[in-house]
Amino acid sequence: MGTEFLKIMDHNDVKDIIKNIPIKRKTERIPLKEAHRRVLAEDIRAKIDLPPFNRVSRDGYAVKAEDTFRASEDKPAKLKCIEIILAGEVATKKVEKGTCIEVNTGAPTPEGADGVVMVEFTEKEGDNVYINKGATVGQHIAYKGSDIQKNDPLLNSGILLTHDKIGVLAAIGIGEVLVFKKPKVVIISTGNEIINYDEEMEYGKIYDINSQTIANAVKSCGCIPIYSGISKDDYNDIKNNIKEHLDADVIITSGGTSAGGGDVLKVVLDDIGEIFVHGIAVKPGKPTIVGIVKDKPIFGLPGYPAAALTVFHVFVAPFLRKMAFLDSHKKSDVLKLKISKRYHSSRGRHQFVLVKIEKGTAHPILKDSGAITAIAEADGYFEIPKNVEMIPEESEIEVILLESR
């Protein structure tokens, strides 16, 4: 059952192919309290005016501004306090000429008042209040609808619901929002030598690493990972595992992608789907597969953990973030650093080199893609074009972080 690579493709061509894979987004309505860092799937208009009433914005006294004109410390205006109201309370009396009402921040502006004097500029003796600084019309009053008016546009579909946006929605009384569903991503590890981490180790076996690393990388892309278990290097086992999970949005496999006699993923996909990519001119990650089965994108990653993680970040993560509608909300994750030592690259292949960042310097990790500790040490990676043979020591490079800091 030996196979050959269909065609080794340039990494930019592969990125273009992945970009053009159709995406089907689904929506769901969820409680506002569960909406943090979800992506809004509808335009929101204000249900009410904000503020919903003329609101006092400072502690002090609601007055008729004309009663305080020319007031000063030397010649204060004298007014009679006829009521005291707190936030949440409503005045029962009207401010008439020569009177005032004591108010707290957030309280409705009493009828008849057109300005508020801050308490710092007053003195009170019994019911008499002495105003030491005149008020202007509208002073310290937030008028109804001055922030936003009912039916005005508030938030647009596609916006990331951060804590501040959620606060705005709460302010207009919205308890549920329509958001894009988090895509479900099935993760399948393949290989006769792979066992679960809770099984007893046997000679010739290795623990399944990729399902854990890829699952958490999937989460960071705003998707929900679904672990499907381990498939042996067996045509029916892999085929059945894929077909059982076609209700998911994306399928990711690791292992079983190279041209060796024991690798059957290509054969399975030839039978039940379509292959777009089988072989990329990159290091690591040459045996990567990209295809589709019944409208579901499938990414076949290499089995070596460092290679699988690198290919995921370079090719798969941007697609998942786009599917989750997070691509436009991605934080900057590129650092310009100096490389600690000269690095010789592989000719003819675009290379991704894992690095460890220490004291503001990028240290290349000189281990092959089968070394488990490579992914434990790595903070990010940098790229070397296929026509560049060597990166001199202390050259400035762009390091793409594996996790945003």
DRENDO-1510 file (C-alpha; in Angstrom, 1 decimal, always signed):
<recs>
REC; n; res; u; v; w
REC; 1; MET; +0.0; +0.0; +0.0 .
REC; 2; GLY; +2.9; +2.3; -0.7 .
REC; 3; THR; +2.1; +5.9; -1.8 .
REC; 4; GLU; +4.0; +8.8; -3.3 .
REC; 5; PHE; +3.7; +12.5; -2.7 .
REC; 6; LEU; +1.2; +13.9; -5.3 .
REC; 7; LYS; +3.2; +17.1; -5.8 .
REC; 8; ILE; +5.5; +19.0; -3.5 .
REC; 9; MET; +4.0; +22.5; -3.3 .
REC; 10; ASP; +5.3; +25.9; -2.3 .
REC; 11; HIS; +4.1; +27.0; +1.1 .
REC; 12; ASN; +2.5; +30.2; -0.1 .
REC; 13; ASP; +0.5; +28.2; -2.7 .
REC; 14; VAL; -0.7; +25.9; +0.1 .
REC; 15; LYS; -1.7; +28.9; +2.2 .
REC; 16; ASP; -3.8; +30.2; -0.8 .
REC; 17; ILE; -5.5; +26.8; -1.1 .
REC; 18; ILE; -6.4; +26.8; +2.5 .
REC; 19; LYS; -7.7; +30.3; +2.4 .
REC; 20; ASN; -10.1; +29.3; -0.4 .
REC; 21; ILE; -11.6; +26.4; +1.5 .
REC; 22; PRO; -15.3; +27.3; +2.0 .
REC; 23; ILE; -16.3; +28.1; +5.6 .
REC; 24; LYS; -19.7; +27.5; +7.0 .
REC; 25; ARG; -20.4; +29.5; +10.2 .
REC; 26; LYS; -23.2; +28.6; +12.6 .
REC; 27; THR; -24.8; +30.8; +15.3 .
REC; 28; GLU; -26.3; +30.3; +18.7 .
REC; 29; ARG; -28.1; +32.5; +21.2 .
REC; 30; ILE; -26.4; +32.5; +24.6 .
REC; 31; PRO; -26.9; +34.3; +28.0 .
REC; 32; LEU; -24.9; +37.5; +28.2 .
REC; 33; LYS; -23.0; +36.1; +31.3 .
REC; 34; GLU; -21.5; +33.5; +29.0 .
REC; 35; ALA; -20.6; +35.8; +26.1 .
REC; 36; HIS; -17.1; +36.9; +27.2 .
REC; 37; ARG; -14.7; +36.6; +24.2 .
REC; 38; ARG; -17.4; +35.3; +21.9 .
REC; 39; VAL; -18.0; +36.9; +18.5 .
REC; 40; LEU; -21.2; +38.8; +18.0 .
REC; 41; ALA; -23.3; +37.5; +15.1 .
REC; 42; GLU; -25.9; +40.3; +14.9 .
REC; 43; ASP; -26.0; +44.1; +14.8 .
REC; 44; ILE; -27.2; +45.5; +18.1 .
REC; 45; ARG; -29.2; +48.7; +18.4 .
REC; 46; ALA; -29.9; +50.5; +21.6 .
REC; 47; LYS; -33.2; +49.3; +23.2 .
REC; 48; ILE; -33.4; +52.4; +25.4 .
REC; 49; ASP; -32.0; +55.9; +25.7 .
REC; 50; LEU; -28.7; +56.2; +27.6 .
REC; 51; PRO; -28.9; +57.8; +30.1 .
REC; 52; PRO; -32.6; +56.7; +30.3 .
REC; 53; PHE; -33.4; +60.0; +32.1 .
REC; 54; ASN; -31.7; +63.4; +32.9 .
REC; 55; ARG; -29.1; +62.2; +35.4 .
REC; 56; VAL; -27.1; +64.0; +37.9 .
REC; 57; SER; -23.4; +63.4; +37.4 .
REC; 58; ARG; -21.9; +64.9; +40.6 .
REC; 59; ASP; -22.8; +65.0; +44.3 .
REC; 60; GLY; -24.2; +68.5; +45.2 .
REC; 61; TYR; -27.3; +70.6; +44.8 .
REC; 62; ALA; -29.7; +70.8; +41.9 .
REC; 63; VAL; -30.5; +74.4; +41.3 .
REC; 64; LYS; -32.0; +76.9; +38.9 .
REC; 65; ALA; -28.8; +78.2; +37.3 .
REC; 66; GLU; -30.1; +81.8; +37.2 .
REC; 67; ASP; -30.3; +81.7; +41.1 .
REC; 68; THR; -26.5; +81.3; +41.3 .
REC; 69; PHE; -25.2; +83.7; +38.7 .
REC; 70; ARG; -22.3; +85.9; +40.0 .
REC; 71; ALA; -22.2; +83.8; +43.3 .
REC; 72; SER; -18.7; +83.8; +44.9 .
REC; 73; GLU; -17.1; +83.0; +48.2 .
REC; 74; ASP; -17.3; +86.7; +49.1 .
REC; 75; LYS; -20.9; +86.9; +48.0 .
REC; 76; PRO; -22.5; +83.5; +48.1 .
REC; 77; ALA; -26.0; +82.8; +46.8 .
REC; 78; LYS; -28.4; +81.7; +49.5 .
REC; 79; LEU; -30.9; +78.9; +48.7 .
REC; 80; LYS; -33.3; +76.8; +50.7 .
REC; 81; CYS; -32.8; +73.0; +50.5 .
REC; 82; ILE; -36.3; +71.5; +50.2 .
REC; 83; GLU; -35.4; +67.8; +49.8 .
REC; 84; ILE; -32.6; +65.3; +49.8 .
REC; 85; ILE; -32.5; +62.4; +47.2 .
REC; 86; LEU; -30.1; +59.6; +46.7 .
REC; 87; ALA; -29.2; +57.6; +43.6 .
REC; 88; GLY; -32.2; +55.5; +42.7 .
REC; 89; GLU; -34.7; +57.9; +44.3 .
REC; 90; VAL; -36.9; +60.4; +42.6 .
REC; 91; ALA; -37.6; +63.9; +43.9 .
REC; 92; THR; -41.1; +64.5; +45.1 .
REC; 93; LYS; -40.7; +68.3; +45.0 .
REC; 94; LYS; -40.0; +70.7; +42.2 .
REC; 95; VAL; -37.1; +73.2; +42.3 .
REC; 96; GLU; -38.6; +76.6; +42.4 .
REC; 97; LYS; -36.8; +80.0; +42.3 .
REC; 98; GLY; -34.7; +80.4; +45.5 .
REC; 99; THR; -34.8; +76.7; +46.4 .
REC; 100; CYS; -32.5; +73.7; +45.7 .
REC; 101; ILE; -32.5; +69.9; +46.2 .
REC; 102; GLU; -29.6; +67.9; +47.6 .
REC; 103; VAL; -28.7; +65.2; +45.0 .
REC; 104; ASN; -26.3; +62.3; +44.7 .
REC; 105; THR; -24.5; +61.2; +41.6 .
REC; 106; GLY; -26.8; +59.0; +39.4 .
REC; 107; ALA; -30.0; +60.4; +40.7 .
REC; 108; PRO; -32.6; +61.8; +38.3 .
REC; 109; THR; -32.4; +65.5; +37.9 .
REC; 110; PRO; -35.3; +67.1; +39.9 .
REC; 111; GLU; -38.0; +68.9; +37.9 .
REC; 112; GLY; -37.3; +72.6; +37.6 .
REC; 113; ALA; -33.5; +72.3; +38.0 .
REC; 114; ASP; -31.2; +73.1; +35.1 .
REC; 115; GLY; -27.8; +72.8; +36.8 .
REC; 116; VAL; -25.9; +71.1; +39.6 .
REC; 117; VAL; -23.5; +72.8; +42.0 .
REC; 118; MET; -20.8; +70.4; +43.3 .
REC; 119; VAL; -20.9; +70.0; +47.1 .
REC; 120; GLU; -17.3; +71.2; +47.3 .
REC; 121; PHE; -18.5; +74.7; +46.4 .
REC; 122; THR; -21.3; +74.9; +49.0 .
REC; 123; GLU; -21.8; +75.3; +52.7 .
REC; 124; LYS; -25.0; +74.2; +54.5 .
REC; 125; GLU; -26.5; +75.5; +57.7 .
REC; 126; GLY; -29.8; +73.9; +58.5 .
REC; 127; ASP; -32.0; +74.2; +55.5 .
REC; 128; ASN; -30.0; +77.0; +54.1 .
REC; 129; VAL; -27.4; +76.3; +51.4 .
REC; 130; TYR; -24.7; +78.9; +50.5 .
REC; 131; ILE; -23.5; +78.6; +46.9 .
REC; 132; ASN; -19.9; +79.9; +46.5 .
REC; 133; LYS; -19.6; +79.3; +42.8 .
REC; 134; GLY; -22.3; +79.9; +40.1 .
REC; 135; ALA; -23.7; +77.1; +38.0 .
REC; 136; THR; -24.3; +77.2; +34.2 .
REC; 137; VAL; -27.3; +75.7; +32.5 .
REC; 138; GLY; -26.7; +72.0; +32.0 .
REC; 139; GLN; -23.8; +71.9; +34.4 .
REC; 140; HIS; -23.2; +68.3; +35.8 .
REC; 141; ILE; -26.3; +67.0; +34.1 .
REC; 142; ALA; -26.2; +64.1; +31.7 .
REC; 143; TYR; -29.3; +64.5; +29.5 .
REC; 144; LYS; -31.5; +61.7; +28.5 .
REC; 145; GLY; -30.1; +60.1; +25.3 .
REC; 146; SER; -26.9; +62.2; +25.4 .
REC; 147; ASP; -24.8; +59.0; +25.3 .
REC; 148; ILE; -26.9; +57.0; +22.8 .
REC; 149; GLN; -30.5; +57.2; +21.7 .
REC; 150; LYS; -33.0; +54.4; +21.4 .
REC; 151; ASN; -32.6; +52.5; +18.1 .
REC; 152; ASP; -29.2; +54.0; +17.4 .
REC; 153; PRO; -26.5; +51.5; +16.2 .
REC; 154; LEU; -24.5; +50.2; +19.1 .
REC; 155; LEU; -22.4; +47.2; +18.2 .
REC; 156; ASN; -21.8; +45.5; +14.8 .
REC; 157; SER; -21.8; +41.9; +14.0 .
REC; 158; GLY; -18.3; +40.4; +14.0 .
REC; 159; ILE; -17.1; +42.3; +17.0 .
REC; 160; LEU; -15.3; +40.4; +19.8 .
REC; 161; LEU; -17.3; +40.7; +23.0 .
REC; 162; THR; -14.8; +41.8; +25.6 .
REC; 163; HIS; -15.7; +42.9; +29.1 .
REC; 164; ASP; -16.3; +46.5; +28.1 .
REC; 165; LYS; -18.6; +45.5; +25.2 .
REC; 166; ILE; -20.5; +43.2; +27.5 .
REC; 167; GLY; -21.0; +46.1; +30.0 .
REC; 168; VAL; -22.5; +48.2; +27.2 .
REC; 169; LEU; -25.0; +45.4; +26.4 .
REC; 170; ALA; -25.9; +45.1; +30.1 .
REC; 171; ALA; -26.5; +48.8; +30.3 .
REC; 172; ILE; -29.3; +48.6; +27.7 .
REC; 173; GLY; -30.9; +45.6; +29.3 .
REC; 174; ILE; -29.8; +42.9; +26.9 .
REC; 175; GLY; -29.6; +39.5; +28.6 .
REC; 176; GLU; -29.0; +37.2; +25.5 .
REC; 177; VAL; -26.9; +37.7; +22.4 .
REC; 178; LEU; -26.5; +35.9; +19.1 .
REC; 179; VAL; -22.9; +34.7; +18.7 .
REC; 180; PHE; -21.0; +32.6; +16.2 .
REC; 181; LYS; -20.7; +29.0; +17.4 .
REC; 182; LYS; -17.2; +27.8; +18.3 .
REC; 183; PRO; -16.2; +25.4; +15.6 .
REC; 184; LYS; -15.8; +21.8; +16.7 .
REC; 185; VAL; -12.5; +20.3; +15.7 .
REC; 186; VAL; -11.9; +16.5; +15.9 .
REC; 187; ILE; -8.4; +15.4; +16.6 .
REC; 188; ILE; -7.2; +11.9; +15.6 .
REC; 189; SER; -3.8; +10.5; +16.5 .
REC; 190; THR; -2.7; +7.7; +14.2 .
REC; 191; GLY; +0.0; +5.0; +14.6 .
REC; 192; ASN; +0.5; +1.4; +15.8 .
REC; 193; GLU; +3.1; +2.7; +18.3 .
REC; 194; ILE; +0.8; +5.3; +20.0 .
REC; 195; ILE; -0.8; +4.6; +23.4 .
REC; 196; ASN; -2.8; +6.8; +25.7 .
REC; 197; TYR; -0.9; +8.6; +28.5 .
REC; 198; ASP; -2.8; +6.5; +31.2 .
REC; 199; GLU; -1.8; +3.2; +29.7 .
REC; 200; GLU; +1.2; +1.2; +30.9 .
REC; 201; MET; +4.3; +1.8; +28.8 .
REC; 202; GLU; +5.6; -1.1; +26.7 .
REC; 203; TYR; +8.8; -1.5; +24.8 .
REC; 204; GLY; +8.4; +0.0; +21.3 .
REC; 205; LYS; +5.4; +2.2; +22.2 .
REC; 206; ILE; +5.2; +6.0; +22.8 .
REC; 207; TYR; +2.6; +8.1; +24.5 .
REC; 208; ASP; +0.2; +10.2; +22.5 .
REC; 209; ILE; +1.6; +13.7; +22.7 .
REC; 210; ASN; +0.0; +15.4; +19.7 .
REC; 211; SER; -3.6; +15.0; +20.8 .
REC; 212; GLN; -2.8; +17.1; +23.9 .
REC; 213; THR; -0.7; +19.8; +22.2 .
REC; 214; ILE; -3.0; +20.2; +19.2 .
REC; 215; ALA; -6.2; +20.2; +21.4 .
REC; 216; ASN; -4.9; +23.1; +23.4 .
REC; 217; ALA; -3.7; +24.9; +20.3 .
REC; 218; VAL; -7.2; +24.4; +18.9 .
REC; 219; LYS; -8.7; +26.1; +22.0 .
REC; 220; SER; -6.4; +29.1; +21.6 .
REC; 221; CYS; -8.0; +29.5; +18.1 .
REC; 222; GLY; -11.5; +29.9; +19.6 .
REC; 223; CYS; -12.5; +26.3; +18.7 .
REC; 224; ILE; -13.7; +23.3; +20.7 .
REC; 225; PRO; -11.3; +20.3; +20.5 .
REC; 226; ILE; -12.9; +16.8; +20.4 .
REC; 227; TYR; -10.5; +13.9; +21.0 .
REC; 228; SER; -11.5; +10.9; +18.9 .
REC; 229; GLY; -9.0; +8.4; +20.3 .
REC; 230; ILE; -6.1; +6.7; +18.6 .
REC; 231; SER; -6.4; +5.0; +15.2 .
REC; 232; LYS; -4.0; +2.2; +14.2 .
REC; 233; ASP; -2.2; +2.3; +10.9 .
REC; 234; ASP; -5.1; +0.5; +9.4 .
REC; 235; TYR; -7.3; +1.5; +6.4 .
REC; 236; ASN; -10.6; +0.6; +8.0 .
REC; 237; ASP; -9.7; +2.0; +11.4 .
REC; 238; ILE; -8.7; +5.4; +10.1 .
REC; 239; LYS; -11.6; +5.5; +7.6 .
REC; 240; ASN; -14.2; +4.6; +10.2 .
REC; 241; ASN; -12.8; +7.1; +12.7 .
REC; 242; ILE; -13.1; +9.9; +10.1 .
REC; 243; LYS; -16.6; +9.0; +9.0 .
REC; 244; GLU; -17.8; +8.8; +12.6 .
REC; 245; HIS; -16.8; +12.4; +13.1 .
REC; 246; LEU; -18.2; +14.1; +10.0 .
REC; 247; ASP; -20.6; +16.0; +12.2 .
REC; 248; ALA; -17.7; +18.1; +13.4 .
REC; 249; ASP; -16.5; +21.2; +11.5 .
REC; 250; VAL; -12.9; +20.3; +11.0 .
REC; 251; ILE; -10.8; +17.1; +11.3 .
REC; 252; ILE; -7.1; +17.1; +12.2 .
REC; 253; THR; -5.0; +14.0; +12.1 .
REC; 254; SER; -1.4; +13.5; +13.1 .
REC; 255; GLY; +0.8; +10.8; +11.7 .
REC; 256; GLY; +0.2; +8.6; +8.7 .
REC; 257; THR; +0.9; +11.3; +6.1 .
REC; 258; SER; +4.3; +10.4; +4.7 .
REC; 259; ALA; +5.0; +8.3; +1.7 .
REC; 260; GLY; +5.9; +5.2; +3.7 .
REC; 261; GLY; +4.3; +1.8; +3.2 .
REC; 262; GLY; +2.5; +2.0; +6.6 .
REC; 263; ASP; +0.9; +5.4; +6.0 .
REC; 264; VAL; -2.7; +5.0; +4.8 .
REC; 265; LEU; -4.3; +8.4; +5.3 .
REC; 266; LYS; -3.9; +9.4; +1.7 .
REC; 267; VAL; -5.5; +6.1; +0.5 .
REC; 268; VAL; -8.4; +6.7; +2.8 .
REC; 269; LEU; -8.9; +10.3; +1.6 .
REC; 270; ASP; -8.6; +9.2; -2.1 .
REC; 271; ASP; -11.6; +6.9; -1.4 .
REC; 272; ILE; -13.9; +9.0; +0.7 .
REC; 273; GLY; -12.8; +12.6; -0.1 .
REC; 274; GLU; -10.5; +14.8; -2.1 .
REC; 275; ILE; -6.9; +15.8; -1.5 .
REC; 276; PHE; -5.7; +19.3; -2.3 .
REC; 277; VAL; -2.2; +19.1; -0.9 .
REC; 278; HIS; +0.1; +16.2; -0.2 .
REC; 279; GLY; +3.6; +17.5; +0.4 .
REC; 280; ILE; +4.8; +21.0; +1.1 .
REC; 281; ALA; +8.3; +22.3; +0.4 .
REC; 282; VAL; +8.9; +23.2; +4.0 .
REC; 283; LYS; +11.0; +21.9; +6.9 .
REC; 284; PRO; +9.6; +20.5; +9.1 .
REC; 285; GLY; +6.2; +19.5; +7.7 .
REC; 286; LYS; +6.9; +18.2; +4.2 .
REC; 287; PRO; +4.4; +15.3; +4.4 .
REC; 288; THR; +1.4; +17.5; +5.3 .
REC; 289; ILE; -2.0; +16.6; +3.8 .
REC; 290; VAL; -4.9; +19.0; +3.2 .
REC; 291; GLY; -8.2; +17.8; +1.9 .
REC; 292; ILE; -11.9; +17.6; +2.3 .
REC; 293; VAL; -14.4; +14.9; +3.2 .
REC; 294; LYS; -18.1; +15.6; +2.6 .
REC; 295; ASP; -17.5; +19.4; +2.9 .
REC; 296; LYS; -15.4; +19.0; +6.0 .
REC; 297; PRO; -11.8; +20.3; +5.8 .
REC; 298; ILE; -9.2; +17.7; +7.0 .
REC; 299; PHE; -5.6; +18.5; +7.9 .
REC; 300; GLY; -3.2; +15.6; +8.1 .
REC; 301; LEU; -0.2; +16.7; +10.2 .
REC; 302; PRO; +3.1; +14.9; +10.5 .
REC; 303; GLY; +3.5; +12.6; +13.4 .
REC; 304; TYR; +6.6; +14.2; +15.0 .
REC; 305; PRO; +5.3; +16.6; +17.7 .
REC; 306; ALA; +7.5; +19.5; +16.8 .
REC; 307; ALA; +6.6; +19.2; +13.1 .
REC; 308; ALA; +2.9; +18.8; +13.9 .
REC; 309; LEU; +2.8; +21.8; +16.1 .
REC; 310; THR; +4.8; +24.0; +13.7 .
REC; 311; VAL; +2.5; +23.0; +10.7 .
REC; 312; PHE; -0.5; +23.7; +12.9 .
REC; 313; HIS; +0.6; +27.2; +13.7 .
REC; 314; VAL; +1.7; +28.1; +10.2 .
REC; 315; PHE; -1.1; +26.6; +8.1 .
REC; 316; VAL; -4.1; +25.4; +10.3 .
REC; 317; ALA; -4.4; +28.0; +13.0 .
REC; 318; PRO; -5.1; +30.9; +10.6 .
REC; 319; PHE; -7.9; +28.9; +9.1 .
REC; 320; LEU; -9.4; +27.9; +12.4 .
REC; 321; ARG; -9.3; +31.5; +13.6 .
REC; 322; LYS; -11.0; +32.6; +10.4 .
REC; 323; MET; -13.7; +30.0; +10.9 .
REC; 324; ALA; -14.2; +31.1; +14.5 .
REC; 325; PHE; -14.3; +34.8; +13.3 .
REC; 326; LEU; -11.3; +35.6; +15.4 .
REC; 327; ASP; -8.8; +36.4; +12.6 .
REC; 328; SER; -9.5; +40.1; +12.8 .
REC; 329; HIS; -9.1; +40.1; +16.6 .
REC; 330; LYS; -5.7; +38.4; +16.8 .
REC; 331; LYS; -3.2; +40.2; +18.9 .
REC; 332; SER; +0.3; +41.0; +17.6 .
REC; 333; ASP; +2.4; +38.0; +18.2 .
REC; 334; VAL; +5.6; +38.9; +16.3 .
REC; 335; LEU; +8.8; +40.0; +18.0 .
REC; 336; LYS; +11.9; +41.4; +16.4 .
REC; 337; LEU; +14.9; +39.8; +18.1 .
REC; 338; LYS; +18.6; +39.1; +17.4 .
REC; 339; ILE; +19.6; +35.5; +16.8 .
REC; 340; SER; +22.1; +34.1; +19.3 .
REC; 341; LYS; +24.2; +32.1; +16.8 .
REC; 342; ARG; +24.7; +31.5; +13.1 .
REC; 343; TYR; +22.2; +29.2; +11.6 .
REC; 344; HIS; +22.6; +27.1; +8.4 .
REC; 345; SER; +19.3; +26.2; +6.6 .
REC; 346; SER; +18.2; +23.4; +4.4 .
REC; 347; ARG; +18.5; +24.4; +0.7 .
REC; 348; GLY; +15.4; +24.2; -1.4 .
REC; 349; ARG; +12.9; +24.2; +1.4 .
REC; 350; HIS; +11.3; +27.1; +3.2 .
REC; 351; GLN; +12.2; +26.4; +6.8 .
REC; 352; PHE; +10.5; +27.1; +10.2 .
REC; 353; VAL; +13.0; +27.1; +13.1 .
REC; 354; LEU; +11.8; +26.8; +16.7 .
REC; 355; VAL; +13.5; +29.2; +19.1 .
REC; 356; LYS; +13.7; +29.7; +22.8 .
REC; 357; ILE; +13.7; +33.4; +24.0 .
REC; 358; GLU; +16.1; +34.3; +26.7 .
REC; 359; LYS; +17.0; +37.8; +27.8 .
REC; 360; GLY; +15.6; +39.3; +24.6 .
REC; 361; THR; +17.6; +37.0; +22.3 .
REC; 362; ALA; +16.3; +34.1; +20.1 .
REC; 363; HIS; +18.1; +30.9; +20.6 .
REC; 364; PRO; +17.5; +28.3; +17.8 .
REC; 365; ILE; +16.6; +24.9; +19.2 .
REC; 366; LEU; +19.0; +22.5; +17.5 .
REC; 367; LYS; +17.0; +19.3; +17.8 .
REC; 368; ASP; +15.1; +17.4; +15.1 .
REC; 369; SER; +11.3; +17.4; +14.8 .
REC; 370; GLY; +11.1; +14.1; +16.6 .
REC; 371; ALA; +12.6; +15.5; +19.8 .
REC; 372; ILE; +9.9; +15.9; +22.4 .
REC; 373; THR; +11.8; +18.5; +24.4 .
REC; 374; ALA; +11.9; +20.8; +21.4 .
REC; 375; ILE; +8.2; +21.8; +21.9 .
REC; 376; ALA; +8.7; +22.2; +25.7 .
REC; 377; GLU; +11.5; +24.6; +25.1 .
REC; 378; ALA; +10.1; +26.5; +22.2 .
REC; 379; ASP; +8.6; +30.0; +22.6 .
REC; 380; GLY; +8.2; +30.7; +18.9 .
REC; 381; TYR; +9.7; +30.2; +15.5 .
REC; 382; PHE; +11.2; +32.2; +12.7 .
REC; 383; GLU; +11.1; +31.6; +8.9 .
REC; 384; ILE; +14.0; +31.1; +6.5 .
REC; 385; PRO; +13.2; +31.4; +2.8 .
REC; 386; LYS; +14.3; +28.5; +0.6 .
REC; 387; ASN; +16.9; +30.7; -1.2 .
REC; 388; VAL; +18.7; +31.7; +2.0 .
REC; 389; GLU; +21.4; +29.3; +3.1 .
REC; 390; MET; +22.6; +31.0; +6.3 .
REC; 391; ILE; +21.5; +33.5; +9.0 .
REC; 392; PRO; +24.5; +35.3; +10.5 .
REC; 393; GLU; +24.9; +35.6; +14.3 .
REC; 394; GLU; +23.1; +38.6; +15.8 .
REC; 395; SER; +21.0; +39.1; +12.7 .
REC; 396; GLU; +17.6; +40.6; +13.5 .
REC; 397; ILE; +14.8; +38.0; +12.9 .
REC; 398; GLU; +11.1; +38.1; +13.3 .
REC; 399; VAL; +9.9; +35.5; +15.8 .
REC; 400; ILE; +6.3; +34.4; +15.6 .
REC; 401; LEU; +5.2; +33.5; +19.1 .
REC; 402; LEU; +3.5; +30.1; +19.7 .
REC; 403; GLU; +1.4; +31.8; +22.4 .
REC; 404; SER; +0.5; +35.5; +22.6 .
REC; 405; ARG; +2.1; +37.0; +25.6 .
</recs>
